[in-house]
Amino acid sequence: MFEEEKSVTTLAQKIEELLARYKDVVAQNEALRQEVVKAKALSEAKDIQIAKLENDLIHKGLNGDDLLSKIEAVLGK
């Protein structure tokens, strides 16, 4: 009988340890999920900024071509 009580007590302790580990892992998982969400948001913001800069560069390139055409027209080329 004493041996059974010891086994039940040991089993209960192991279960408590597993539950504590599980709670820790769940908390770590949530923290990592939040990091992923932040990283995705930052990535999307950077993608938008890059697209805007590329668009600005394209427009400036076209304006530069227009300016070159006007200079050539004035020079008679």
N, C-alpha and C positions, 0 to 999 in steps of 0.2 A: 504494500500500500504506500509506504514511504517513497519507494522508487517511482511509482506512478505520479505522485504529487511533485516529485522533483522533475520528472519528465514534462509534466504539464507546465510547471513554473518556467522551465528552460524554454519550452515551446512558446509560451506567452512572451518571454523576453525577446526571443528571436522575431516574433511577429511585430512587437513594438519597434525593434531596430529596423525591420524592413519597412514599416510604415513611416518611420522618421526619415529613412533614406528616400523613400518614394516622395515624401513631401519636399525634401530638398531638391530632388531631381525635377519635380514639377515647378518649383520656384526658379530653378536655373533655366529650365525650358522657357518659361514665360519671359525671363530677362533676355534670353537669346532671341526670342521672337520679337520683342520690342526693339532690339538692336537691328534685326533684319528689316523691320518696318521703317526705322529711321534711315537705314542705309538705302533702302529703295526710294524713299522720299527724296533723299539727298541726290541720288542718281538721276531721278526724274527731273529735279530742279536743274542739275548740271546739263542734262540733255536739252532741256528747253533753252538754257542760256547758250549752249553751243549752237543750236539751230538758229537762234536770233543772231548770234555773231556771224554765222555762215551767211545768213540772209543779208545782213548789213554789208558783209564783204562783197557779195554778189552785186548788190546795188551800187556800192562804191566803185566796183570794177566797171560796171556799165557806165556810170557817170564819168569815169576816167576815159573810157572809150569815146564817149560823146565829146568830151573836152578835146581829145586828140583829133577827132574828126573836124571839130570847129577850127582848131589851130591849122590843120592841114588845108581846110577850105580858105582860111585867111591867107595862108602862104601860097595858095594856088597849086597845091599838089594833088 
